[in-house]
Amino acid sequence: MRRPVVGVMGGSKATVNVSNMAERLGALIARHGWVLLNGGRNRGVMAASARGAKKAGGTVIGILPDKTAAKASPDLDIAVLTGMGDGRNVINVLSSDVVIACPGGLGTLSEIALALKHDKRVILLGRDKVAPALERYRKRGRLTHADTPEDAVEQATAILATTGAQ
């Protein structure tokens, strides 16, 4: 049986609080036996979530925008080099069964929009402000909010159970 893939998206610049939250999220994902997928770089939410998953014995895939692994997190099990820059965001969301979006910038917002466009469920962790254009997805239950990593993982568990990804 295929293991569920949980995409963790978020900024390459992150506060200490956001980094701690992302690391805890990574650990929880690993403890559930899920694969963590992120942008692969050794910065911000990507580095913190990979570190948390790795410490907890999980598997981490990084979809890098680069042609080399020079900026890759050392906690990746698999580094996918795309040379696509921000275009790799499509790969991030299409390869994820569910997306958990931590605070970030425009790259994270593009991943949220792409995930919703491709009918993926998105959980906003630590960020509840969304563009008015995305409100319809919240009303349809495609976009939800979580205050803690534990809440995000609880929601992901329910989503994965209903989508048959578990």
N, C-alpha and C positions, 0 to 999 in steps of 0.2 A: 504494500500500500504506500502511496506517495505521501511524504510528510508535508503538512501545510507550510506555505511560505508567507511570512508576515513581513511586509515592507515597512521599514521605519524611515520616514523622511523627516528632514529638519535641516536647520542652518549649519553652514560651515563655521559660523561664529556663534558661540553659545555662552550664556552666563554660567556661573558655577551651579546655580540651581537647576538650570535646564540640562546641563551635562550630567548632574547627579540623577535627575529624573530619567534621562535617556539610558544611563548605565543600569539603573534599576529595571527599566523596561526590558532591556536586552537580557538581563538575567532571568526575568519572568518568562520571556519568550522561550529561552533555552530550557527552562525547567518544565515547560509544557511539551517539550520534544519537537517544537516547531523550528523551522529554518528561518534565520533572520536575514533579510536582504536589505541592503542600503546602498548609498552612493559610493562607498568604499574608501573614501579619503581619510587620512589621519588627522581630521579636524572636527571640532564641534560635535553635533549630534551623531554623525557617522562614526567617529572614533569612540565616543562614549558608549553608544549602543553595542558596537562590536566588542568592546572591552568587557562589558557586562555579560554578554552572551558567552564569550569565550571563557571567562572566569567560571561560569556556571556549567561549562562542558558542552555548550551548544555549537551548532554549525552556522558559519557566517559567510554569506556571499556578498561581494562588493561589485557593483556595476560602475566602473570608473569612466569618467569622461575622456581620459587620457589614452595615449598610445603606449605608455610605459607604466610600470608599477611604482615609479619613484615616489609618488605621493600617497601610496596605498597605506591603509591601516595595517599594522603588524598582526592584528587579530583576525584577519580574513583567512578563511579556509580556501576560498576560491575567489580569485580576482579576475573579473571579466573586463578586459581592456577593449574599449570601443572606439576611441579616437573621435567620438561624436560630440564632444562638448555637452551642452545642455540637451541635445537630442537624445542622450541616453536616458532622460527622464521617462520616455515612453517605455523603454525596456524595464525600468524600475517598476512602473505601475502594472504593466501587462504581465510581468512575472510574479506578481504578488497576489495572493488569494484575498488579502485584506490589507489596507494601508492605514498605518497609524502615523499621523502627521504632528510632529512636535513643532515648537516655534522655529521660524526660519524666515527667509526673505522671499524674493520673487521666484527662485528655483523651487522652493517648497510649495509656493502657491501654484506654480505650473503643474507640479506633481498632483496636487489636490484636484485641480481642474481636469487634468488628463485622466485621473482615476475615475472621477465622476462621469466624464464623457464616455469612458469605456465600461460603464456599469459596475465599477468596483465600489465596495463599501469603504468609506473613509471615517476614521475616528480621529477627531481633533483632540490632542492631548496638550493641556496647558495653554490652549488658544481657543477662544470661543468667538472671536470676531471674524466674520466672513463677509465677503462682498454681498450686497443685496441680490445679485444675480444667482448666488448659490443657495439662497433661502429656500427655494423650491425643493432642493435636494434634502435639506433638513426636514422639511414638511413631509417628504416621502419616506423618511427613515434611511436614506442613503448616506447621510452625513450626520454624525452624532458627535457629542462632546464628552470628554472624560476629564475629571480633575486630577486623577492619580494614575500611575502606571497599572496599579492593581485593577482599577475600574476599566481601563483600556483593554487589558487582557481578558477581563470578564466579558466585556462586549465582544471582543474578537472570538472568544470561545463560542458564544451564542451564534455569531455570524458564520463561523466555520462549520458548526453543527447543522445549520440550515442550508448551507451551500453544498454540503457533502464533501468538503475539502478535508475533513478529519476522518 
